[in-house]
Amino acid sequence: MTASNTPWEQSLAQPPKEKLPLLLKIFGIVLVVIGALSLPGIFGAAFDISEGFEKSLAEYGTTTLVIFGTQIALFVATGALYIALGIYLLRNNRRHARHALETLIVLDIAQILCEMMVYGIAIGSIAGGLVRLIVAIALMVYIDPSLSEERQLRRKLRDLELKERAEDGTLGRDESGKGYIELDFFNLFWIFMVCCVLGLVIETVYHAIMFGGYQDRAGILYGPFSPIYGFGAVLMTIALNRFHDKPLPVIFLVSAVIGGAFEYLTSWFMQFAFGIVAWDYTGSFLSIDGRTNFVFMCMWGVLGCIWIKLLLPRLLKLVNIIPWNWRYGVTSVCAALMILNGAMTLFALDSWYQREAGQAPHNAIEKFCAEHYDNEFMQHRFQTMSIDPDNATRIG
């Protein structure tokens, strides 16, 4: 007969649930109040727009009104999620709070993109959105129940078991069996980073073989990064995480649809926000508005199969090379630098748009971009892009 585990051993197997700090409970109350107060104003704005719909349609156009409507829907969903998140925090329901924060991050990004398509780069609005994103990510990392358990295990076991898993390349695997990996910020961020570089390499080689010669295919101001592949890989990972053991035709089909939709929406956003056309497949087989086509959807399908079956397991081993004691610090620093790089890229693109539209710089950031990222620099850095303000949907 096997002796039962001691209380100490049981506490290691099932760490006690961490108490939520009083400050976060107060923050939860504030979120509930903000969410409740924001909803009436949002519905009022929606009513005003609907009342003057014909006038608004004539003034702004169909596409801009659709974006307005999308913004209102996003605001309503955000207000409701603020209330839900506040309740989850008050009840110390960490898992549901994490899911609410993940959704809020997606909604916040969507709101920022809609604002850019209608108003361009409004520094106050973008800065507020970035602050909300940073707070949401930091809070998500703190309350994530799996990370909370890791912190407790680290204090009790000095990371012996986790270090062994890191050395074996299995750290980050989903132990519940629902998916291949844990979809936490750490894993998704490094998937994004590695695939930004890997995608750029693949596209550069493809262009050299098909068209001859080197062309800079980077999609961000600094570094060998192509964010479309990074975001695409994150979407693929999230979508395919539960399909990792499915037949290849299923993975191919899911990857092709998601990749094609992502490529289409990215092209749509760049055109309407900045008047930029980065690729055009018009005239090719099964082209959809020139934004994606059959060949590139098949390419996304193949990449999805290769990614989930071959590359993702090796990526986990590569990421686990980062020493355990450094992993969160290194990730935080790299994420901050990447966010700064992305923000500067958006400012530079907006400044480029304004120059092409004949608008003078309005503030210090626009003057800085005009001085350091002039038209010649932007055309050399983003060699695949052409810009025409008439293609955008901005109202100002």
N, C-alpha and C positions, 0 to 999 in steps of 0.2 A: 504493500500500500504506500503510495507516494505521499510524502508529507506536504501539507498545504503551504502555500507561499506565506511568508511573513508579511505583516502590514507594510513594512518598508518596501518589499519587493512588489506588493500589489500597487503601492503608490507610484512605482516606476512604470508599471505596465499601464496604469490608468491615471495619469497626472490629474490632480484636482483642478477644477475650473477656476481660472484667475478672476478675481473680483475686478469690476470695472471702476476706475478712479471716479471720484465725485465730480471732477471737472468735466469728464465725458458725459456723465449723467446730466449735468447742467446743459452741456452742448446738445444733448438729445432733446431736452425741453425747448431750447431755442429753435432747433430744427422743426419741431412740431408746430410751434407758433409761426415761424416764417412760412412754412408750407401752407398752413391754414389761412394766413393773411394774404398770400400771393394769389390764391385761386380765384377769388371774386374779381380782382383787377384784371386777370388774364381773360376770364369769360367776358368781362366788360369790353375789353379791346377787341375780342373776336366779334362781339355783337356790333360794335361800331363799324368794323370793316365790312361785315355782311350787310349792314344797312346802306352803306354807300358803295356797294359792290360794282355797279355799272360805271360809276365815276372812277373808282379805283382801277378797274380793268382798263379803261381808256387812258388813264394817267401812267400806270406802271407796266401793263402788259400781263399776259397769262402766266408766264414763267415766274415773274417776280411775285405775283399773288400766290402762286403755289408755294413758293419759298416762305412767304409770310404765314400761310396756313400751316406749313410744316413747323415753323418756329412756335406758333401758338400751341400746337399739339405737343411739342417738346417741352414747353414751359409748363403745361398742365401735368404731363407725366413727371417732370422734375418736382413740381410742388407736391404731388401725391407721394413720390418717393422720399422727399424730405420728411413727411409725416411718418411714413413707414420706418425709415431709418431711425428717426428719433425714438419711436416706440421700441424698436429692436435694441437700441442702446440702453434704454431705461430697463429693459428686461434682461439685459446682458445676453441676448441671443446673438452670439458672435457669427455663427454661420450664415444666418439670414442677413445680418448686417453687412457681411462681406459681399453677398450677392447683390444687395441693394447698392453698395458702393460701386461695384463693378458696372452695374447698369447706369448709375449716375455718371460715371466717367465717360461711358459711351454717349450718353445724352449730352453731356457738356461739350464733348468734341463736336457732336453734330450741330449744337447751337453755335459754336464758334465758326464752323464752316458756313452755316447759313448766313451769319452776320457778315462774313467776308464776301459772300456772293452778292449781298444787297448793299452793304455800306462800305466795303473795302476794309482796310486795316484801321480800325479805330483803336488807338493805343490803350485807352482806358478799358474798353470792353475786352480786348485780347488779354491785357494784363490781369483783369479780374478773372477771366476764364482760366488762365494759367495758374493763378493762385488757388482757385477752387480745385483744379486738377491735382496740384501738388498736395493740398490738404487731404483730398480724397485718397490719393495713393498712400500717403503717410499713415492715415487712419486705417486704411485697409490692411497695410502691412502689420500695424500694431494689433488690430483685433482679430486678424485671421486665426481661426482656431488651430489650424495645423502649425502655423508659425509659433503660436503661443505654446503649444505642446513641445515644439522644438526648443524654445527658450528654457522651459522647465527641465527638459531632459539634459540640456547642456549644463545647467547648474548642478544637476544631481549625478550625472554619469560622466561629466567632463567630455562629452561628445564621443565616447569610445565607439558606440554602435554607429552613430551617424558618420563618424570619420571612416569606419570600415565600409559603409555604404558609398561614401564619396570615392574611396579608393577603388571600389568595385564598379563604379560608374552607374549605380542604381539609385543614388540620391535624387529625389525629384520624381521618382516613379509613383504612380497612383496606386497606393496599397489597397484601396477599396475594390479594385477590379472593374470600376465603371469606365475607366479610360486608361490610356497608356502613361500619361504623366499628370502631375498636379498642375492645374492651370492657375498657378500663382504668379505674382508680378515678377519674381526672380526668373522663373523659367521663361515666361513670355518675353521679358525684356531681352534676354540673351539670344532667344530665337530670332527676335527682330534684328539685333545687331549683327549676328553672324550672317543672316540671310540678306541683309542690306549689302554686305560685301560680296557674298557668294552670287547673288543675283546680278550685281554689277559686272562681275567677272564673266558670267555666262553670257550676258547680253553683249559685252564688248567683244568676246570671242565670236559670237554668232554674227555680229555685224561685220567683223573682219573677214570671216569666211564667205558670207553671202555677198557683201558689197565691196570688200577690199579696203584696206587702210584702217587706221585707228581713228575712232571718234570718241570723245569724252561723253559717257552715258550717265554721269553722276546726276543725282536729283536733289542735291543739297549743297550749300555753299562750301563746306569744308569736309575733307575726308573722302575716302573711296566708298561712298554709300549711295545706294539707290533705294530710297524709302518705300517705293511701291512694292518691291520684292520683300522687304522686311514686314510691312503691314500685311501683304498677301500671305506670307508664311505664318504670321500670327493667326490670321483668319482660317487658314488651312488647318493649323494645329487645333484650334478651338472646334472647328467643324468636324475634323476627322479623328479627334481623340478617342471617340467611342467606336470608330470604324476601323481601328488599327488592325483588328483581326478578321475583317471582312474580305471577301474576294476582290481581286484587283479591278474587275469591271465596275463594281460598286464604287470603289475609291476613285477610279478614273472619272466616272460620271459626276460624282459630288464635287470633285476638284475642278472639273471643267466648268460646271455651272457657277460655282462660287468665284473662281478665278475670272471668268468672263464678266460676271456681274461687277466684280470689284474693279476690273480694268475699265469698264464702261462708266461707272460712277466716278472714278478718279478723273477720267478725261472730261466728263461733264462738269465736275466741280472746277477744274483748272480753267476751262473755257469760260464759264459763267462768272467766276470770281476775278480772273486776271486777263481774260481774253487770250489765253495761251492754248495753242495746239501743239502737243508734244508728240503725237502720232496720229496718223490718218490712214485707215485701211479701206477707204472708199474704193469700190471697184473690185475688191477681192472677194473670194467665195464666201457667201453667207455673212457679208459685212453688216453690222448693226450700227447704222449712222456713222460708219467709219471709226467707231470707238473700240470695237472688238470684232473678231471674225472667227470662222470655223477653225482655221489653222492655229490661232493663238489660244482658243479655248481648248483645243486638243493638247497644245503645249502645256497649259495649266493642268490638264488632266494627267499628263505624263509626269510633270513635276510633283504633283500631289502623291502619286504612287511611289516615286523615288524617295520623296521626302519622308512619308510616314513609314515606309518599309525599310529603308536603308539608312537615310541620313539622320533622322531624329534620334535613334539609339546612340549613334556615334557622337551626336552633338551633346547629349547628356554627359557622356564620358569626358568630352572636351571641356564643358562648363565646370564639371566637378574637379578639374585641375586647380581651380581657384581655391586657395586654402580656406578651410571652414571659418576660421576667425576673421578672414578678410572679406568674405563673400558679400555681405550686406553693405559694408563700407565701400568696396569697389563698385558694386552695382549702383549705389546711391550717387557716387561721384560721376560715373559714366552716364547715368540717366540725366543728371543735371546738365552735363555738358551737351548731351544730345538734344535736350529740350531747348537749350540756348541756341544751338546750331540751327534747329528747326525754326525757332522764332525769328532769328536773324534772316533766314532764308525767306520767310514769309514777308518780312519787312522789305527785303531787297526786291522781291518780286513785285510788291505793291508799289515801291518807288519806281521800278522799271515801267510798270503800267501807267503811272501818273505822268512820267516823262513822255511816253508815247501818246498819251491823251492831251499833251500840251499844258499840263498843270505844273505850277511851280511848287517846290517843297514848302510845307506848311509848318514843320516843327524840326527840332534838333535831330531826331532820328531820321527823318526823311532827308535832311541836309547831309547827315553822315553817310546814308546809303547812296545819295547822289554823288558824293565825293569819292567814296571807296568802292562802290559797286555800280559804276556807270554802264552805259549801254554796251560799250566794247567788252567790258569785263563779263557782263551777264551773257552776252552772245557767245563769248569764248567758253564760259563755264558750262552753260546749258545749251550745248550745240544742237540738241534735238528739238529745241523749242522755238516757236515763232509766236509773236504777240501782236494782237490787234484789238484795241479797246472797243471797237464796234461789236465784237463777239460777246462782250461781257453783259451782265444784266444789272449792273449797279444803277442806283437811282441818283447818285451824286458823284 
